[in-house]
Amino acid sequence: MTTQGVTVVGGGPHGLLHALALARAGIDVTVLEARPPRTTGSPRAMTFHWSMMQGLDRLGILEEALSRGIIHQVWSLNVLATGERMALELDVLAGDIEHPFTLHLPQEQLGEIILSRLAEHAHVHLEWNTRVQRLVQDSDGVNVLADSPDGEREYRSSWVVGADGATSAVRRAIGLGLPGVTWPERFVAANLRYDFAALGYEVSTLQLDPTDGALVAQIDDQGLWRYLYAESLKLPEETVGDRMGEVLRRVLPGGPLPEIEAYAAHRMHQRVADRFRVGRVLLLGDAAHVTNPTSAYGLAGGYFDSECLVEALSAVIHDGAGDDILDRYSEVRRRVFTDLASPVSTESKQLLWNSAKPGRLQGEIERFRHITASRARQREYLLVARGLQSAPLRSRRPSAI
Ligand SMILES: Cc1cc2nc3c(=O)[nH]c(=O)nc-3n(C[C@H](O)[C@H](O)[C@H](O)COP(=O)(O)OP(=O)(O)OC[C@H]3O[C@@H](n4cnc5c(N)ncnc54)[C@H](O)[C@@H]3O)c2cc1C
């Protein structure tokens, strides 16, 4: 039987956010997630860009997220060699947006908040330990076949949303690749116990250096910090941990090294699928596009995909709109990635890990001196991220999202 519902494949941040937005829009939703519930894996995303705050508020989860996380308004740029500090101050946006701050919160904690809200909706079903293997679509709906603890199970719905991350099985099942580039460095995200604040690091600091560029960010008020750096892909991945002490010793003063709580190493890409829709199957978040993590556009970009897709699916399901609105979703959101999210993230990646190009870092430092010296220029620079949110596909978005 086909319902007018949606199957969301993947219960990562975007799958869960999308499920909540669909539920609030009155659409039946089933989430299929390969992992067991409440896994605490390796370090993942923790910076929620200011541009997402309004959306989290619309979904009714901002207040709780803020009460659990760290809120901050200053992005500091610290030149390691000279000690020079420049600051981008988010309060310059106070006249433009309601929430001029960024939130630090481990993504699994946001997941917990969303799960508690999903539990309030009777028309939401969550299936853990359920790994989607393939799907078959016809003119009325889609059959999704998944391995579950009870063996192979089949789920049928009118629409499927692939939110199953960069290696998306859904994307492969609809015959799409993820063309683009892979950077020659891997990034290493380490969760450390160390008092970076005592050394003058802001809650969010970009440490600028040709060798030791890093993103340093406070995770909680219990002394946990994220140190995100890069190294050549030519170095063996198995020995990342062996090299970490040396990386930290180069930048920190003498004395005991930080306690390393956990770390994860990943390759970095700028990649995007050719389309985000094939028939009744749609892609969002990392399943549709991946970017390096230096701009925090991974979560924000996927969030705005979700907002746009809920508008499109609501129009089709509730208002009988033609399904060409789903093609518009695909075109509009793909363009936001290729024209804004990817180039801006590429720029911030090169600021932090500025490759070998001589003079590039000095040029960037001079550019940021110029930007940070004026509140008007800071505002202009920061507001570029507004473009992550695409214009409504119709004249007005449904109020539920
Ligand atoms: C270490 C690290 C730090 C990062 N830091 C930041 C940051 O601070 N800010 C930021 O904006 N971005 C950051 N990013 C990027 C950000 O994590 C991603 O953009 C984001 O997680 C993408 O969310 P997603 O839900 O689209 O995909 P994912 O997070 O990859 O979630 C996909 C989900 O689908 C499930 N799944 C996969 N295959 C199947 C299947 N076949 N069947 C069912 N379920 C399946 C997976 O188990 C997973 O739960 C970081 C990335 C990394 C690796």
The ligand as an ORCA input file, in Angstrom:
! r2SCAN-3c Opt
* xyz 0 1
  C      34.996     15.260     12.274
  C      33.994     16.121     11.570
  C      33.721     17.371     12.060
  C      32.771     18.162     11.427
  N      32.494     19.378     11.963
  C      31.505     20.115     11.437
  C      31.045     21.275     12.102
  O      31.507     21.583     13.209
  N      30.047     21.988     11.530
  C      29.479     21.620     10.352
  O      28.587     22.312      9.863
  N      29.860     20.486      9.716
  C      30.842     19.719     10.238
  N      31.179     18.536      9.650
  C      30.375     18.065      8.518
  C      29.054     17.483      9.068
  O      29.343     16.500     10.031
  C      28.241     16.871      7.959
  O      27.966     17.854      6.995
  C      26.931     16.314      8.519
  O      27.168     15.311      9.487
  C      26.104     15.716      7.414
  O      24.930     15.226      7.987
  P      24.064     14.152      7.203
  O      22.919     13.838      8.099
  O      23.780     14.651      5.821
  O      25.033     12.897      7.011
  P      25.729     11.989      8.115
  O      26.088     12.773      9.313
  O      26.803     11.251      7.413
  O      24.577     10.974      8.548
  C      24.161      9.948      7.668
  C      23.390      8.917      8.495
  O      22.909      7.924      7.598
  C      23.148      6.645      8.139
  N      23.270      5.716      7.016
  C      24.273      5.610      6.120
  N      23.987      4.656      5.203
  C      22.772      4.166      5.536
  C      21.943      3.166      4.951
  N      22.316      2.486      3.864
  N      20.757      2.891      5.549
  C      20.352      3.580      6.661
  N      21.106      4.527      7.245
  C      22.302      4.827      6.671
  C      24.442      6.797      8.927
  O      24.559      5.791      9.933
  C      24.296      8.197      9.499
  O      23.653      8.182     10.754
  C      32.125     17.718     10.261
  C      32.428     16.458      9.733
  C      33.333     15.665     10.392
  C      33.632     14.295      9.830
*
